[in-house]
């Protein structure tokens, strides 16, 4: 991700460190003890190079390396992987800072650097993803025996932590940092094509983007503010202007994401329709609540959009598995709000599994038996728990009764003492 402000990148990561959600894991190209450097000293190291070529406005580079949950890596291994990766993409001689974040279910690092060399020339980052980064990823996966990204299983949990509203209300969590983390994570991972779709995702994490009232100056100027919301959808705390958030997720900048995501999300339409049909095939009759619950098991949230009169006018599917948002109209008439509502019933009735009929061979007789004998059937065997019995902890059986020599009676206390040694 390229940017125009290395200060904003450093603020983002340093705030994570201050909150205990990250740590500075590696500093390359910095002379001295980096642990004793403050924010301004780290910033000066980068600005020393950016000032050599002031014509380049987009000079900051923010890279993230994500590892699978199954990759159990030490800090030393992560350092080695990062050093090798930066070397492979042409940034090995650049100064950069590596922050290991722990605010997600999987291990990942953020790398802050710049693309201006000591000789004032610029490192071209156009197409660096498929030209250099992708080959580097494949090579490093083999070298360090990592889970391959192409075959990587999707996590069953959302990798973004919802804002802790209790702390936010009582002032224990800085609202700006909480909103910034969630907004940037959503923009960087989800595919949405409108502000309404963007908000549908944000609301899962207790955040909302607000344009203001219809006749307000903020709406007229295309302004946007972000707020925390409670379980009722009510805004709480002090709202944050989009221009004050790192990466500046203003309405103008979001529109660029809307346009890009139109094409990006097309491949996920059919998988979503298949997931919806799988639910309906499990039931002869299904209620609205059960439909929503079944899709949630597949990490798909369904939002029925309603007006003030309570009339449902639309439906939105948030596919957290594929990080995509699609409206019913995007999928086709069969998946619109009206079509889906028409398929609901007042009661649930699951489809019963079909019983296979056993093929019974017919026996040939020499002569037909004209006497009809009443049919008899063997009673089905009673259900047993042999498997449970076999897997249960072995208990010694009592010895069979019979004549035996009398033994001296031992005291009950002695027996208990011996029993403790078993």
For each residue, the residues with C-beta under 8 A, 3 or more apart:
1: 61 62 63 64 188
2: 58 60 61 62 115 125
3: 6 8 9 58 60 61 62 247
4: 57 58 59 60
5: 8 9 60
6: 3 9 10 43 46 47 50 59 60 112 114
7: 10 11 43
8: 3 5 11 12 60 246 247
9: 3 5 6 12 13 60 62 112 246
10: 6 7 13 14 39 42 43 97 112
11: 7 8 14 15 39 246
12: 8 9 15 16 110 180 184 246
13: 9 10 16 17 22 24 97 99 110 112
14: 10 11 17 18 39
15: 11 12 18 19 174 177 180
16: 12 13 19 21 22 99 101 103 177 181
17: 13 14 20 21 22 23 24 99
18: 14 15
19: 15 16 22 174 177
20: 17
21: 16 17 101 102 103
22: 13 16 17 19 99 100 101 102 103 110
23: 17 99 100
24: 13 17 27 34 35 97 98 99
25: 75 78 79 82 98 99 100 109
26: 79 82 83 97 98
27: 24 30 34 96 97 98
28: 83 86 94 95 96 97 98
29: 45 93 94 95 96
30: 27 34 37 42 45 95 97
31:
32: 36 37
33: 36 37
34: 24 27 30 37 42
35: 24
36: 32 33
37: 30 32 33 34 41 42
38: 41 42
39: 10 11 14 42 43
40: 43 44
41: 37 38 44 45
42: 10 30 34 37 38 39 45 46 97
43: 6 7 10 39 40 46 47
44: 40 41 47 48
45: 29 30 41 42 48 49 95
46: 6 42 43 49 50 60 95 113 114
47: 6 43 44 50 51
48: 44 45 51 52
49: 45 46 52 95 114 116 117 118
50: 6 46 47 53 54 56 59 114 116
51: 47 48 54
52: 48 49 116 118 120
53: 50 56 59 116 120 121 122
54: 50 51
55:
56: 50 53 59 115 116 122
57: 4
58: 2 3 4
59: 4 6 50 53 56 114 115 116 122
60: 2 3 4 5 6 8 9 46 112 113 114 115
61: 1 2 3 91 111 112 113 114 115 125
62: 1 2 3 9 110 111 112
63: 1 110 111 113
64: 1 108 109 110 111 188
65: 81 82 85 108 109 111
66: 106 107 108
67: 71 73 78 106 107 108 146 147
68: 71 106 146 147 152 153
69: 105 106 107 155
70: 147
71: 67 68 107 146 147
72:
73: 67 77 78 81 107 144
74: 77 78
75: 25 78 79 100
76: 79 80
77: 73 74 80 81 144
78: 25 67 73 74 75 81 82 100 107 109
79: 25 26 75 76 82 83 98
80: 76 77 83 84 144
81: 65 73 77 78 84 85 140 144
82: 25 26 65 78 79 85 86 98 109 111
83: 26 28 79 80 86 87 92
84: 80 81 87 88 136 140 143
85: 65 81 82 88 89 136 137 140
86: 28 82 83 89 91 92 94 96 111 113
87: 83 84 91 92
88: 84 85 132 135 136 139 140
89: 85 86 128 132 133 136
90: 123 128 132
91: 61 86 87 94 96 113 115 123
92: 83 86 87
93: 29 117
94: 28 29 86 91 113 114 115 117 123
95: 28 29 30 45 46 49 113 114
96: 27 28 29 86 91 111 112 113
97: 10 13 24 26 27 28 30 42 111 112 113
98: 24 25 26 27 28 79 82 109 110 111
99: 13 16 17 22 23 24 25 109 110 111 112
100: 22 23 25 75 78 107 108 109
101: 16 21 22 104 108 109 110
102: 21 22
103: 16 21 22 161 181
104: 101 108 159 160 161
105: 69 155 157 159
106: 66 67 68 69 155 159
107: 66 67 69 71 73 78 100
108: 64 65 66 67 100 101 104
109: 25 64 65 78 82 98 99 100 101
110: 12 13 22 62 63 64 98 99 101
111: 61 62 63 64 65 82 86 96 97 98 99
112: 6 9 10 13 60 61 62 96 97 99
113: 46 60 61 63 86 91 94 95 96 97
114: 6 46 49 50 59 60 61 94 95
115: 2 56 59 60 61 91 94 122 123 125
116: 49 50 52 53 56 59 120 121 122 123
117: 49 93 94 120 121 122 123
118: 49 52
119:
120: 52 53 116 117
121: 53 116 117
122: 53 56 59 115 116 117
123: 90 91 94 115 116 117
124: 128
125: 2 61 115 128
126:
127: 130 131
128: 89 90 124 125 131 132 133
129: 132 133 134
130: 127 133 134
131: 127 128 134 135
132: 88 89 90 128 129 135 136
133: 89 128 129 130 136 137
134: 129 130 131 137 138
135: 88 131 132 138 139
136: 84 85 88 89 132 133 139 140
137: 85 133 134 140 141 149
138: 134 135 141 142 148
139: 88 135 136 142 143
140: 81 84 85 88 136 137 143 144 146
141: 137 138 144 145 146 147 148 149
142: 138 139 145
143: 84 139 140
144: 73 77 80 81 140 141
145: 141 142
146: 67 68 71 140 141
147: 67 68 70 71 141 151 152
148: 138 141 151 152
149: 137 141 152
150:
151: 147 148
152: 68 147 148 149
153: 68
154: 321 322
155: 69 105 106 159
156: 299
157: 105
158: 204 205 299 320
159: 104 105 106 155 185 189
160: 104 181 182 185 186 189 205
161: 103 104 205
162: 182 204 205 206
163: 168 173 178 179 182 205 206 207 228
164: 167 168 173 178
165: 168 169 206 228 229 230 231 236
166: 169 170 172
167: 164 170 171 172 173
168: 163 164 165 171 172 173 175 178 228 236 237
169: 165 166 236 237
170: 166 167
171: 167 168
172: 166 167 168
173: 163 164 167 168 177 178
174: 15 19 177 178
175: 168 178 179 228 237 238 240
176: 179 180 240 244 245
177: 15 16 19 173 174 180 181
178: 163 164 168 173 174 175 181 182 228
179: 163 175 176 182 183 207 226 227 228 240 245
180: 12 15 176 177 183 184 240 245 246
181: 16 103 160 177 178 184 185
182: 160 162 163 178 179 185 186 202 205 207
183: 179 180 186 187 202 207 209 226 245 249
184: 12 180 181 187 188 245 246 247 249
185: 159 160 181 182 188 189
186: 160 182 183 189 190 198 201 202 205
187: 183 184 190 247 249 254 257
188: 1 64 184 185
189: 159 160 185 186 323
190: 186 187 201 323 324 325
191: 261 264 265 268 323 324 325
192: 197 198 200 201 257 258 261 325
193: 197 258 259 261 262 265 325
194: 197 198 258
195: 198 199 209 211 251 254
196: 199 200 316
197: 192 193 194 200 201 316 325 327
198: 186 192 194 195 201 202 209 254 325
199: 195 196 202 203 208 209
200: 192 196 197 203 204 303 316 318 325
201: 186 190 192 197 198 204 205 318 325
202: 182 183 186 198 199 205 207 208 209
203: 199 200 206 207 208 229 233
204: 158 162 200 201 301 318 320
205: 158 160 161 162 163 182 186 201 202
206: 162 163 165 203 228 229 230
207: 163 179 182 183 202 203 226 227 228 229
208: 199 202 203 226 227 229 233 235
209: 183 195 198 199 202 224 225 226 242 249
210: 224 225 226 227 235 239
211: 195 218 219 222 223 224 251
212: 216 217 218 219 223 225
213: 216 219
214: 219
215: 219
216: 212 213 219 220
217: 212 220 221 223
218: 211 212 221 223 225
219: 211 212 213 214 215 216 222 223
220: 216 217
221: 217 218
222: 211 219 250 251 252
223: 211 212 217 218 219 241 242 250 251
224: 209 210 211 241 242 249 250 251 254
225: 209 210 212 218 239 240 241 242
226: 179 183 207 208 209 210 239 240 242 245 249
227: 179 207 208 210 235 236 237 239 240
228: 163 165 168 175 178 179 206 207 235 236 237
229: 165 203 206 207 208 232 233 234 235 236
230: 165 206 233 234 236
231: 165
232: 229
233: 203 208 229 230
234: 229 230
235: 208 210 227 228 229 239
236: 165 168 169 227 228 229 230
237: 168 169 175 227 228
238: 175
239: 210 225 226 227 235
240: 175 176 179 180 225 226 227 244 245
241: 223 224 225 244 245
242: 209 223 224 225 226 245 248 249 250 251 253
243: 248 250
244: 176 240 241
245: 176 179 180 183 184 226 240 241 242 248 249
246: 8 9 11 12 180 184
247: 3 8 184 187 253
248: 242 243 245 253
249: 183 184 187 209 224 226 242 245 253 254
250: 222 223 224 242 243 253 254
251: 195 211 222 223 224 242 254 255
252: 222 255 256
253: 242 247 248 249 250 256 257
254: 187 195 198 224 249 250 251 257 258
255: 251 252 258 259
256: 252 253 259 260
257: 187 192 253 254 260 261
258: 192 193 194 254 255 261 262
259: 193 255 256 262
260: 256 257 263 264
261: 191 192 193 257 258 264 265
262: 193 258 259 265 266
263: 260 266
264: 191 260 261 267
265: 191 193 261 262 268 269 324 325 326
266: 262 263 269
267: 264 270
268: 191 265 271 272 319 322 324 326
269: 265 266 272 273 326 330 331
270: 267 273 274
271: 268 274 275 319 322
272: 268 269 275 276 300 317 319 322 324 326 331
273: 269 270 276 277 331 332 335
274: 270 271 277 278
275: 271 272 278 279 295 298 300 319
276: 272 273 279 280 295 317 335
277: 273 274 280 281
278: 274 275 281 282 298
279: 275 276 282 283 286 291 294 295
280: 276 277 283 286 291 343
281: 277 278 351
282: 278 279 286 294 350 351
283: 279 280 286 290 348 349 350 351
284: 349 350 351
285: 345 347 348 349
286: 279 280 282 283 290 291 294 343 344 345 348 349
287: 290 291 344 345 346 347 348
288: 291 292 304 341 344
289: 292 293
290: 283 286 287 293 294 348
291: 279 280 286 287 288 294 295 302 340 344
292: 288 289 295 296 302
293: 289 290 296 297
294: 279 282 286 290 291 297 298
295: 275 276 279 291 292 298 300 301 302 317
296: 292 293 299 300 301
297: 293 294
298: 275 278 294 295 321
299: 156 158 296 319 320 321
300: 272 275 295 296 317 318 319 320 321
301: 204 295 296 317 318 320
302: 291 292 295 315 316 317 318
303: 200 315 316 317 318
304: 288 312 314 315 337
305: 312 313 314 315 316 337
306: 310 311 312 313
307: 310 311 313
308:
309:
310: 306 307
311: 306 307
312: 304 305 306 315 337 341
313: 305 306 307 337
314: 304 305 327 328 329 336 337
315: 302 303 304 305 312 327 328 335 336 337 340
316: 196 197 200 302 303 305 325 326 327 328
317: 272 276 295 300 301 302 303 325 326 327 328 331 335
318: 200 201 204 300 301 302 303 325
319: 268 271 272 275 299 300 322 323 324 325 326
320: 158 204 299 300 301 323
321: 154 298 299 300
322: 154 268 271 272 319
323: 189 190 191 319 320
324: 190 191 265 268 272 319
325: 190 191 192 193 197 198 200 201 265 316 317 318 319
326: 265 268 269 272 316 317 319 330 331
327: 197 314 315 316 317 330 331
328: 314 315 316 317 331 335 336 337 339 340
329: 314 336
330: 269 326 327
331: 269 272 273 317 326 327 328 334 335
332: 273 335 336
333: 336 339
334: 331 339
335: 273 276 315 317 328 331 332 339 340
336: 314 315 328 329 332 333 339 340
337: 304 305 312 313 314 315 328 340 341
338: 341 342
339: 328 333 334 335 336 342 343
340: 291 315 328 335 336 337 343 344
341: 288 312 337 338 344
342: 338 339
343: 280 286 339 340
344: 286 287 288 291 340 341
345: 285 286 287 348 349
346: 287
347: 285 287
348: 283 285 286 287 290 345
349: 283 284 285 286 345
350: 282 283 284
351: 281 282 283 284
352:
353:
354:
355:
356:
357:
358:
359:
360:
361:
362:
363:
364:
365: 368 369
366:
367:
368: 365
369: 365 373
370:
371:
372:
373: 369
374:
375:
376:
377:
378:
379:
380:
381: 384
382:
383:
384: 381
385: 388 389
386: 389 390
387: 390 391
388: 385 391 392
389: 385 386 392
390: 386 387
391: 387 388
392: 388 389 395
393:
394:
395: 392
396:
397:
398:
399:
400:
401:
402:
403:
404:
405:
406:
407:
408:
409:
410: 414 415
411: 414 415
412: 415 416
413: 416 417
414: 410 411 417 418
415: 410 411 412 418 419
416: 412 413 419 420
417: 413 414 420 421
418: 414 415 421 422
419: 415 416 422
420: 416 417
421: 417 418
422: 418 419
